Amino acid sequence: MKAELVPLISIDPAVCHGQPCISGTRIMVSVVLDNLAAGMSHGDILRDYPALTDDGIRAAIAHAADLARREGDAAASAE
């Protein structure tokens, strides 16, 4: 994940059951990704979640890409 986006994702067992969230909010990364997958634009998401920033959306996408990359690496190592 891009270094400038790393601080925008937090994982705290006391917040949202330890699910990755946008730092300083209770907005889970999965919620942002679900909204994007449903076809919502960045602007629509930002309107629905005023605490969220465009960088927060980018961080959620980067976090998901990082997880997918690690999962792919793990699968390749298992072969």
C-alpha positions as CSV (number, residue, x, y, z in Angstrom):
1,M,0.0,0.0,0.0
2,K,1.3,3.5,-0.8
3,A,3.1,4.8,2.3
4,E,1.0,8.0,2.5
5,L,-2.2,6.0,2.7
6,V,-1.1,3.5,5.4
7,P,-2.0,5.9,8.4
8,L,-5.5,6.3,7.0
9,I,-6.4,2.6,7.8
10,S,-6.6,1.5,11.4
11,I,-7.4,-1.9,13.0
12,D,-8.5,-1.6,16.6
13,P,-10.2,-4.5,18.4
14,A,-12.3,-2.0,20.3
15,V,-13.7,-0.4,17.1
16,C,-16.0,-2.3,14.7
17,H,-14.9,-5.7,16.1
18,G,-11.3,-5.2,14.8
19,Q,-12.4,-4.7,11.2
20,P,-10.1,-2.4,9.2
21,C,-11.6,1.2,9.3
22,I,-10.8,4.6,8.0
23,S,-8.7,6.1,10.8
24,G,-10.6,8.4,13.1
25,T,-14.0,7.0,12.0
26,R,-16.1,3.9,12.4
27,I,-16.4,3.6,8.6
28,M,-15.2,0.1,7.7
29,V,-13.0,-0.4,4.6
30,S,-15.5,-3.1,3.5
31,V,-18.4,-0.5,3.5
32,V,-16.4,1.8,1.2
33,L,-15.6,-1.1,-1.1
34,D,-19.1,-2.4,-1.1
35,N,-20.4,1.0,-2.1
36,L,-17.8,1.3,-4.9
37,A,-18.7,-2.2,-6.1
38,A,-22.4,-1.2,-6.1
39,G,-21.5,1.6,-8.6
40,M,-21.5,4.6,-6.3
41,S,-19.2,7.4,-7.3
42,H,-16.6,8.9,-4.9
43,G,-18.8,11.9,-4.7
44,D,-21.9,9.9,-3.7
45,I,-19.9,8.0,-1.0
46,L,-18.4,11.3,0.3
47,R,-21.9,12.7,0.6
48,D,-23.2,9.7,2.4
49,Y,-20.3,9.6,4.8
50,P,-19.2,13.2,5.6
51,A,-16.4,12.0,7.8
52,L,-14.8,10.3,4.9
53,T,-12.3,11.9,2.5
54,D,-11.2,11.1,-1.0
55,D,-7.9,9.9,0.4
56,G,-9.8,7.6,2.8
57,I,-11.5,6.1,-0.3
58,R,-8.2,5.7,-2.0
59,A,-6.7,4.1,1.2
60,A,-9.6,1.6,1.3
61,I,-8.9,0.6,-2.3
62,A,-5.2,0.4,-1.7
63,H,-5.8,-1.7,1.4
64,A,-7.9,-4.2,-0.6
65,A,-5.3,-4.3,-3.3
66,D,-2.6,-5.1,-0.7
67,L,-4.8,-7.9,0.8
68,A,-5.4,-9.4,-2.7
69,R,-1.7,-9.2,-3.5
70,R,-0.8,-11.0,-0.2
71,E,-3.5,-13.6,-0.8
72,G,-2.2,-14.3,-4.3
73,D,1.4,-14.5,-3.0
74,A,0.3,-17.0,-0.3
75,A,-1.6,-19.1,-2.9
76,A,1.5,-19.1,-5.2
77,S,3.7,-20.2,-2.3
78,A,1.4,-23.1,-1.4
79,E,1.7,-24.6,-4.9
